[in-house]
Amino acid sequence: MIRTQYYVTNQFRVPFFSGPDELSVLGQWVTADIQLSPLSILEAIDLVTEAKANPGFAPEDLDGNAHTATISPQGVRVENHFVEHVEGEFTLDDAFRVLVDFWDYCCQAHPEKVDARRRQYAEENGHDPLAGIRDFLGA
């Protein structure tokens, strides 16, 4: 079984958000739409990091299977396409912590994929969105 701060493997051997209730919509977005796609996790981390660093960052939508997440300097807004009341607004710090935790889950679930995808993302985008992340998290 895999367990990180916010995620655990459920009975079907897939990630399940087990973090605090106030972050559950954020956790659902990550597991339902980003899933275990290392490139998508890196993109989301990169966008959140850019929004944190740049007050002029233009809002960016990430559309997925069930949700749209809008990332802006004001935070991350998640809306479910199918269930109207499943929505929420989150700080960039909360989104960053959940996304990095999901990256940690992915590293345990698919260690054979993560390094190659991280290098690919860095080559395609000119930087590694995970460089120095532990400094941001206080670890």
N, CA and C atoms as an extended XYZ file, in Angstrom:
417
Properties=species:S:1:pos:R:3:atomname:S:1:resname:S:1:resid:I:1 pbc="F F F"
N         0.842       -1.170        0.000 N   MET     1
C         0.000        0.000        0.000 CA  MET     1
C         0.890        1.236        0.000 C   MET     1
N         0.464        2.240       -0.745 N   ILE     2
C         1.171        3.509       -0.789 CA  ILE     2
C         0.417        4.503        0.083 C   ILE     2
N         1.162        5.256        0.876 N   ARG     3
C         0.557        6.310        1.677 CA  ARG     3
C         1.495        7.497        1.678 C   ARG     3
N         0.927        8.663        1.359 N   THR     4
C         1.653        9.922        1.493 CA  THR     4
C         0.858       10.753        2.491 C   THR     4
N         1.140       12.019        2.566 N   GLN     5
C         0.404       12.856        3.524 CA  GLN     5
C        -1.080       12.931        3.186 C   GLN     5
N        -1.405       13.064        1.898 N   TYR     6
C        -2.796       13.275        1.495 CA  TYR     6
C        -3.411       12.111        0.714 C   TYR     6
N        -2.594       11.184        0.246 N   TYR     7
C        -3.101       10.115       -0.615 CA  TYR     7
C        -2.776        8.746       -0.051 C   TYR     7
N        -3.666        7.811       -0.346 N   VAL     8
C        -3.481        6.419        0.047 CA  VAL     8
C        -4.034        5.560       -1.092 C   VAL     8
N        -3.487        4.374       -1.249 N   THR     9
C        -4.022        3.431       -2.228 CA  THR     9
C        -5.317        2.866       -1.661 C   THR     9
N        -6.388        2.910       -2.456 N   ASN    10
C        -7.655        2.361       -1.968 CA  ASN    10
C        -7.752        0.869       -2.285 C   ASN    10
N        -8.899        0.275       -2.025 N   GLN    11
C        -9.075       -1.164       -2.210 CA  GLN    11
C        -8.946       -1.585       -3.670 C   GLN    11
N        -9.048       -0.637       -4.603 N   PHE    12
C        -8.909       -0.943       -6.030 CA  PHE    12
C        -7.502       -0.659       -6.540 C   PHE    12
N        -6.582       -0.371       -5.596 N   ARG    13
C        -5.182       -0.100       -5.899 CA  ARG    13
C        -4.973        1.162       -6.724 C   ARG    13
N        -5.819        2.156       -6.499 N   VAL    14
C        -5.674        3.460       -7.146 CA  VAL    14
C        -5.593        4.530       -6.049 C   VAL    14
N        -5.048        5.696       -6.390 N   PRO    15
C        -4.920        6.739       -5.372 CA  PRO    15
C        -6.274        7.269       -4.923 C   PRO    15
N        -6.362        7.526       -3.637 N   PHE    16
C        -7.572        8.082       -3.025 CA  PHE    16
C        -7.130        9.215       -2.108 C   PHE    16
N        -7.780       10.368       -2.226 N   PHE    17
C        -7.455       11.503       -1.374 CA  PHE    17
C        -7.953       11.228        0.035 C   PHE    17
N        -7.055       11.251        0.988 N   SER    18
C        -7.410       10.983        2.381 CA  SER    18
C        -7.096       12.175        3.277 C   SER    18
N        -6.871       13.324        2.643 N   GLY    19
C        -6.518       14.528        3.390 CA  GLY    19
C        -7.726       15.183        4.030 C   GLY    19
N        -7.550       16.398        4.521 N   PRO    20
C        -8.629       17.093        5.226 CA  PRO    20
C        -9.822       17.399        4.315 C   PRO    20
N       -10.998       17.381        4.908 N   ASP    21
C       -12.235       17.615        4.165 CA  ASP    21
C       -12.231       18.930        3.391 C   ASP    21
N       -11.630       19.970        3.974 N   GLU    22
C       -11.656       21.278        3.305 CA  GLU    22
C       -10.850       21.287        2.010 C   GLU    22
N       -10.034       20.251        1.782 N   LEU    23
C        -9.260       20.147        0.541 CA  LEU    23
C        -9.759       19.014       -0.362 C   LEU    23
N       -10.887       18.407       -0.018 N   SER    24
C       -11.334       17.213       -0.739 CA  SER    24
C       -11.634       17.475       -2.216 C   SER    24
N       -12.207       18.611       -2.565 N   VAL    25
C       -12.488       18.904       -3.977 CA  VAL    25
C       -11.178       19.039       -4.751 C   VAL    25
N       -10.211       19.664       -4.140 N   LEU    26
C        -8.880       19.771       -4.743 CA  LEU    26
C        -8.282       18.376       -4.944 C   LEU    26
N        -8.379       17.540       -3.942 N   GLY    27
C        -7.882       16.171       -4.043 CA  GLY    27
C        -8.607       15.357       -5.093 C   GLY    27
N        -9.923       15.564       -5.221 N   GLN    28
C       -10.698       14.867       -6.249 CA  GLN    28
C       -10.245       15.282       -7.643 C   GLN    28
N       -10.014       16.588       -7.827 N   TRP    29
C        -9.532       17.072       -9.133 CA  TRP    29
C        -8.234       16.361       -9.508 C   TRP    29
N        -7.321       16.300       -8.567 N   VAL    30
C        -6.024       15.689       -8.850 CA  VAL    30
C        -6.185       14.218       -9.225 C   VAL    30
N        -6.938       13.466       -8.450 N   THR    31
C        -7.050       12.033       -8.732 CA  THR    31
C        -7.930       11.743       -9.943 C   THR    31
N        -8.973       12.531      -10.189 N   ALA    32
C        -9.878       12.266      -11.306 CA  ALA    32
C        -9.334       12.773      -12.633 C   ALA    32
N        -8.654       13.911      -12.628 N   ASP    33
C        -8.250       14.514      -13.893 CA  ASP    33
C        -6.755       14.439      -14.177 C   ASP    33
N        -5.942       14.625      -13.184 N   ILE    34
C        -4.500       14.518      -13.412 CA  ILE    34
C        -4.099       13.057      -13.402 C   ILE    34
N        -4.711       12.293      -12.542 N   GLN    35
C        -4.451       10.864      -12.381 CA  GLN    35
C        -2.966       10.623      -12.188 C   GLN    35
N        -2.448        9.521      -12.633 N   LEU    36
C        -1.037        9.211      -12.431 CA  LEU    36
C        -0.226        9.566      -13.685 C   LEU    36
N        -0.465       10.743      -14.212 N   SER    37
C         0.255       11.222      -15.382 CA  SER    37
C         1.352       12.178      -14.926 C   SER    37
N         2.603       11.716      -14.895 N   PRO    38
C         3.684       12.583      -14.399 CA  PRO    38
C         3.785       13.922      -15.132 C   PRO    38
N         3.583       13.930      -16.456 N   LEU    39
C         3.677       15.206      -17.181 CA  LEU    39
C         2.578       16.173      -16.756 C   LEU    39
N         1.388       15.672      -16.517 N   SER    40
C         0.284       16.531      -16.081 CA  SER    40
C         0.518       17.068      -14.672 C   SER    40
N         1.063       16.236      -13.803 N   ILE    41
C         1.373       16.691      -12.437 CA  ILE    41
C         2.417       17.794      -12.496 C   ILE    41
N         3.458       17.578      -13.309 N   LEU    42
C         4.511       18.585      -13.437 CA  LEU    42
C         3.969       19.891      -14.006 C   LEU    42
N         3.074       19.803      -14.998 N   GLU    43
C         2.480       21.010      -15.574 CA  GLU    43
C         1.697       21.781      -14.513 C   GLU    43
N         0.884       21.079      -13.731 N   ALA    44
C         0.090       21.741      -12.698 CA  ALA    44
C         0.986       22.379      -11.635 C   ALA    44
N         2.027       21.660      -11.209 N   ILE    45
C         2.972       22.225      -10.233 CA  ILE    45
C         3.636       23.460      -10.809 C   ILE    45
N         4.033       23.392      -12.068 N   ASP    46
C         4.691       24.514      -12.731 CA  ASP    46
C         3.770       25.737      -12.796 C   ASP    46
N         2.515       25.527      -13.149 N   LEU    47
C         1.564       26.640      -13.237 CA  LEU    47
C         1.316       27.273      -11.873 C   LEU    47
N         1.159       26.458      -10.856 N   VAL    48
C         0.937       26.985       -9.503 CA  VAL    48
C         2.165       27.766       -9.045 C   VAL    48
N         3.345       27.235       -9.304 N   THR    49
C         4.580       27.926       -8.927 CA  THR    49
C         4.688       29.268       -9.636 C   THR    49
N         4.362       29.288      -10.925 N   GLU    50
C         4.414       30.543      -11.694 CA  GLU    50
C         3.388       31.544      -11.165 C   GLU    50
N         2.196       31.076      -10.856 N   ALA    51
C         1.161       31.976      -10.327 CA  ALA    51
C         1.581       32.551       -8.973 C   ALA    51
N         2.296       31.756       -8.170 N   LYS    52
C         2.777       32.242       -6.871 CA  LYS    52
C         3.843       33.322       -7.047 C   LYS    52
N         4.674       33.159       -8.044 N   ALA    53
C         5.820       34.056       -8.233 CA  ALA    53
C         5.503       35.306       -9.038 C   ALA    53
N         4.438       35.272       -9.832 N   ASN    54
C         4.166       36.348      -10.770 CA  ASN    54
C         2.741       36.884      -10.599 C   ASN    54
N         2.581       38.046       -9.960 N   PRO    55
C         1.235       38.603       -9.769 CA  PRO    55
C         0.522       38.935      -11.085 C   PRO    55
N         1.270       39.045      -12.178 N   GLY    56
C         0.665       39.322      -13.484 CA  GLY    56
C         0.353       38.066      -14.283 C   GLY    56
N         0.493       36.908      -13.661 N   PHE    57
C         0.222       35.635      -14.331 CA  PHE    57
C        -1.226       35.614      -14.818 C   PHE    57
N        -1.416       35.336      -16.107 N   ALA    58
C        -2.771       35.255      -16.670 CA  ALA    58
C        -3.412       33.938      -16.244 C   ALA    58
N        -4.655       33.967      -15.761 N   PRO    59
C        -5.309       32.726      -15.335 CA  PRO    59
C        -5.259       31.664      -16.426 C   PRO    59
N        -5.029       30.451      -15.993 N   GLU    60
C        -4.914       29.330      -16.919 CA  GLU    60
C        -5.867       28.232      -16.474 C   GLU    60
N        -6.655       27.726      -17.433 N   ASP    61
C        -7.588       26.638      -17.161 CA  ASP    61
C        -6.960       25.305      -17.520 C   ASP    61
N        -7.117       24.344      -16.635 N   LEU    62
C        -6.759       22.959      -16.919 CA  LEU    62
C        -8.066       22.175      -16.942 C   LEU    62
N        -8.476       21.761      -18.129 N   ASP    63
C        -9.710       20.994      -18.280 CA  ASP    63
C        -9.387       19.520      -18.262 C   ASP    63
N       -10.239       18.757      -17.598 N   GLY    64
C       -10.011       17.318      -17.513 CA  GLY    64
C       -11.286       16.545      -17.713 C   GLY    64
N       -11.275       15.303      -17.269 N   ASN    65
C       -12.418       14.408      -17.430 CA  ASN    65
C       -13.656       14.903      -16.697 C   ASN    65
N       -13.467       15.418      -15.490 N   ALA    66
C       -14.614       15.773      -14.655 CA  ALA    66
C       -14.557       17.196      -14.119 C   ALA    66
N       -13.407       17.847      -14.205 N   HIS    67
C       -13.228       19.144      -13.567 CA  HIS    67
C       -12.545       20.143      -14.489 C   HIS    67
N       -12.727       21.409      -14.152 N   THR    68
C       -11.884       22.476      -14.684 CA  THR    68
C       -11.246       23.141      -13.482 C   THR    68
N        -9.943       23.286      -13.546 N   ALA    69
C        -9.210       23.998      -12.502 CA  ALA    69
C        -8.648       25.255      -13.127 C   ALA    69
N        -8.948       26.395      -12.522 N   THR    70
C        -8.420       27.669      -12.989 CA  THR    70
C        -7.362       28.118      -12.005 C   THR    70
N        -6.144       28.282      -12.517 N   ILE    71
C        -5.008       28.679      -11.694 CA  ILE    71
C        -4.706       30.135      -11.982 C   ILE    71
N        -4.659       30.939      -10.922 N   SER    72
C        -4.374       32.370      -11.052 CA  SER    72
C        -3.595       32.813       -9.813 C   SER    72
N        -3.075       34.019       -9.820 N   PRO    73
C        -2.375       34.501       -8.618 CA  PRO    73
C        -3.260       34.555       -7.374 C   PRO    73
N        -4.567       34.561       -7.553 N   GLN    74
C        -5.486       34.585       -6.421 CA  GLN    74
C        -5.743       33.205       -5.831 C   GLN    74
N        -5.356       32.143       -6.551 N   GLY    75
C        -5.564       30.791       -6.052 CA  GLY    75
C        -5.978       29.842       -7.155 C   GLY    75
N        -6.530       28.720       -6.741 N   VAL    76
C        -6.979       27.688       -7.676 CA  VAL    76
C        -8.465       27.457       -7.434 C   VAL    76
N        -9.236       27.607       -8.490 N   ARG    77
C       -10.676       27.351       -8.423 CA  ARG    77
C       -10.949       26.054       -9.173 C   ARG    77
N       -11.636       25.128       -8.506 N   VAL    78
C       -11.957       23.830       -9.102 CA  VAL    78
C       -13.468       23.722       -9.213 C   VAL    78
N       -13.923       23.349      -10.413 N   GLU    79
C       -15.348       23.137      -10.650 CA  GLU    79
C       -15.537       21.771      -11.277 C   GLU    79
N       -16.524       21.030      -10.782 N   ASN    80
C       -16.858       19.721      -11.327 CA  ASN    80
C       -17.862       19.928      -12.456 C   ASN    80
N       -17.636       19.268      -13.607 N   HIS    81
C       -18.520       19.407      -14.770 CA  HIS    81
C       -19.878       18.744      -14.564 C   HIS    81
N       -19.952       17.779      -13.666 N   PHE    82
C       -21.158       16.972      -13.543 CA  PHE    82
C       -21.944       17.207      -12.255 C   PHE    82
N       -21.271       17.654      -11.220 N   VAL    83
C       -21.919       17.850       -9.931 CA  VAL    83
C       -21.695       19.301       -9.517 C   VAL    83
N       -22.730       20.098       -9.656 N   GLU    84
C       -22.609       21.542       -9.490 CA  GLU    84
C       -22.082       21.969       -8.121 C   GLU    84
N       -22.486       21.288       -7.069 N   HIS    85
C       -22.062       21.711       -5.728 CA  HIS    85
C       -20.643       21.261       -5.380 C   HIS    85
N       -20.012       20.473       -6.246 N   VAL    86
C       -18.631       20.042       -5.997 CA  VAL    86
C       -17.699       21.054       -6.656 C   VAL    86
N       -17.357       22.062       -5.884 N   GLU    87
C       -16.474       23.119       -6.355 CA  GLU    87
C       -15.794       23.738       -5.149 C   GLU    87
N       -14.734       24.442       -5.411 N   GLY    88
C       -14.044       25.080       -4.301 CA  GLY    88
C       -12.948       26.008       -4.776 C   GLY    88
N       -12.561       26.898       -3.884 N   GLU    89
C       -11.452       27.809       -4.134 CA  GLU    89
C       -10.392       27.541       -3.088 C   GLU    89
N        -9.136       27.466       -3.539 N   PHE    90
C        -8.035       27.062       -2.680 CA  PHE    90
C        -6.861       28.014       -2.851 C   PHE    90
N        -6.086       28.138       -1.805 N   THR    91
C        -4.896       28.971       -1.905 CA  THR    91
C        -3.877       28.261       -2.789 C   THR    91
N        -2.972       29.049       -3.331 N   LEU    92
C        -1.897       28.462       -4.127 CA  LEU    92
C        -1.029       27.544       -3.265 C   LEU    92
N        -0.835       27.925       -2.007 N   ASP    93
C        -0.033       27.085       -1.109 CA  ASP    93
C        -0.684       25.727       -0.878 C   ASP    93
N        -2.009       25.711       -0.670 N   ASP    94
C        -2.705       24.434       -0.489 CA  ASP    94
C        -2.599       23.580       -1.757 C   ASP    94
N        -2.832       24.206       -2.905 N   ALA    95
C        -2.754       23.473       -4.170 CA  ALA    95
C        -1.346       22.925       -4.380 C   ALA    95
N        -0.350       23.731       -4.083 N   PHE    96
C         1.037       23.314       -4.239 CA  PHE    96
C         1.341       22.092       -3.367 C   PHE    96
N         0.920       22.148       -2.112 N   ARG    97
C         1.176       21.023       -1.194 CA  ARG    97
C         0.495       19.739       -1.674 C   ARG    97
N        -0.748       19.845       -2.113 N   VAL    98
C        -1.480       18.669       -2.571 CA  VAL    98
C        -0.840       18.109       -3.845 C   VAL    98
N        -0.467       18.978       -4.769 N   LEU    99
C         0.145       18.515       -6.014 CA  LEU    99
C         1.502       17.849       -5.774 C   LEU    99
N         2.313       18.437       -4.927 N   VAL   100
C         3.617       17.841       -4.637 CA  VAL   100
C         3.434       16.513       -3.903 C   VAL   100
N         2.457       16.441       -3.031 N   ASP   101
C         2.179       15.185       -2.349 CA  ASP   101
C         1.753       14.121       -3.362 C   ASP   101
N         0.957       14.523       -4.336 N   PHE   102
C         0.547       13.567       -5.368 CA  PHE   102
C         1.743       13.154       -6.225 C   PHE   102
N         2.679       14.084       -6.460 N   TRP   103
C         3.921       13.720       -7.157 CA  TRP   103
C         4.642       12.629       -6.359 C   TRP   103
N         4.716       12.810       -5.038 N   ASP   104
C         5.361       11.805       -4.188 CA  ASP   104
C         4.651       10.452       -4.304 C   ASP   104
N         3.322       10.485       -4.361 N   TYR   105
C         2.549        9.251       -4.554 CA  TYR   105
C         2.929        8.610       -5.885 C   TYR   105
N         2.967        9.419       -6.933 N   CYS   106
C         3.299        8.925       -8.267 CA  CYS   106
C         4.701        8.317       -8.293 C   CYS   106
N         5.631        8.929       -7.578 N   CYS   107
C         7.002        8.395       -7.505 CA  CYS   107
C         7.013        6.997       -6.916 C   CYS   107
N         6.148        6.736       -5.973 N   GLN   108
C         6.069        5.406       -5.368 CA  GLN   108
C         5.289        4.426       -6.250 C   GLN   108
N         4.244        4.930       -6.911 N   ALA   109
C         3.395        4.062       -7.719 CA  ALA   109
C         4.049        3.677       -9.046 C   ALA   109
N         4.791        4.613       -9.649 N   HIS   110
C         5.404        4.377      -10.961 CA  HIS   110
C         6.823        4.919      -11.013 C   HIS   110
N         7.700        4.372      -10.192 N   PRO   111
C         9.061        4.907      -10.157 CA  PRO   111
C         9.773        4.825      -11.507 C   PRO   111
N         9.378        3.882      -12.342 N   GLU   112
C        10.017        3.726      -13.642 CA  GLU   112
C         9.674        4.854      -14.615 C   GLU   112
N         8.602        5.584      -14.375 N   LYS   113
C         8.162        6.648      -15.280 CA  LYS   113
C         8.613        8.043      -14.851 C   LYS   113
N         8.702        8.289      -13.565 N   VAL   114
C         8.812        9.669      -13.092 CA  VAL   114
C        10.107       10.369      -13.495 C   VAL   114
N        11.224        9.700      -13.395 N   ASP   115
C        12.480       10.362      -13.745 CA  ASP   115
C        12.534       10.733      -15.220 C   ASP   115
N        12.115        9.808      -16.080 N   ALA   116
C        12.121       10.081      -17.517 CA  ALA   116
C        11.169       11.227      -17.863 C   ALA   116
N         9.995       11.250      -17.251 N   ARG   117
C         9.023       12.322      -17.536 CA  ARG   117
C         9.506       13.659      -16.983 C   ARG   117
N        10.167       13.628      -15.848 N   ARG   118
C        10.711       14.862      -15.272 CA  ARG   118
C        11.784       15.447      -16.198 C   ARG   118
N        12.659       14.600      -16.705 N   ARG   119
C        13.685       15.061      -17.649 CA  ARG   119
C        13.044       15.578      -18.923 C   ARG   119
N        12.036       14.868      -19.422 N   GLN   120
C        11.333       15.290      -20.639 CA  GLN   120
C        10.692       16.662      -20.442 C   GLN   120
N        10.015       16.847      -19.320 N   TYR   121
C         9.360       18.131      -19.047 CA  TYR   121
C        10.397       19.248      -18.985 C   TYR   121
N        11.508       19.003      -18.307 N   ALA   122
C        12.564       20.008      -18.181 CA  ALA   122
C        13.151       20.361      -19.551 C   ALA   122
N        13.353       19.363      -20.393 N   GLU   123
C        13.882       19.615      -21.734 CA  GLU   123
C        12.901       20.424      -22.573 C   GLU   123
N        11.626       20.071      -22.518 N   GLU   124
C        10.613       20.741      -23.333 CA  GLU   124
C        10.292       22.146      -22.842 C   GLU   124
N        10.439       22.403      -21.538 N   ASN   125
C        10.026       23.684      -20.970 CA  ASN   125
C        11.190       24.544      -20.482 C   ASN   125
N        12.382       24.016      -20.558 N   GLY   126
C        13.562       24.795      -20.206 CA  GLY   126
C        13.834       24.930      -18.715 C   GLY   126
N        13.085       24.229      -17.890 N   HIS   127
C        13.321       24.247      -16.446 CA  HIS   127
C        12.625       23.055      -15.791 C   HIS   127
N        13.077       22.750      -14.604 N   ASP   128
C        12.519       21.649      -13.824 CA  ASP   128
C        11.605       22.242      -12.751 C   ASP   128
N        10.296       22.019      -12.840 N   PRO   129
C         9.383       22.615      -11.861 CA  PRO   129
C         9.555       22.070      -10.443 C   PRO   129
N        10.301       20.991      -10.301 N   LEU   130
C        10.512       20.413       -8.976 CA  LEU   130
C        11.811       20.880       -8.330 C   LEU   130
N        12.634       21.606       -9.073 N   ALA   131
C        13.909       22.084       -8.524 CA  ALA   131
C        13.632       22.999       -7.332 C   ALA   131
N        14.183       22.645       -6.196 N   GLY   132
C        14.037       23.467       -4.994 CA  GLY   132
C        12.697       23.393       -4.294 C   GLY   132
N        11.833       22.441       -4.654 N   ILE   133
C        10.496       22.425       -4.039 CA  ILE   133
C        10.527       22.170       -2.554 C   ILE   133
N        11.460       21.416       -2.083 N   ARG   134
C        11.505       21.155       -0.651 CA  ARG   134
C        11.796       22.438        0.122 C   ARG   134
N        12.446       23.405       -0.536 N   ASP   135
C        12.651       24.717        0.097 CA  ASP   135
C        11.303       25.400        0.340 C   ASP   135
N        10.389       25.286       -0.620 N   PHE   136
C         9.061       25.896       -0.486 CA  PHE   136
C         8.232       25.202        0.584 C   PHE   136
N         8.451       23.901        0.725 N   LEU   137
C         7.628       23.130        1.655 CA  LEU   137
C         8.187       23.109        3.068 C   LEU   137
N         9.385       23.663        3.225 N   GLY   138
C         9.982       23.675        4.543 CA  GLY   138
C        10.554       22.345        4.955 C   GLY   138
N        10.810       21.464        3.985 N   ALA   139
C        11.372       20.138        4.294 CA  ALA   139
C        12.857       20.126        4.029 C   ALA   139
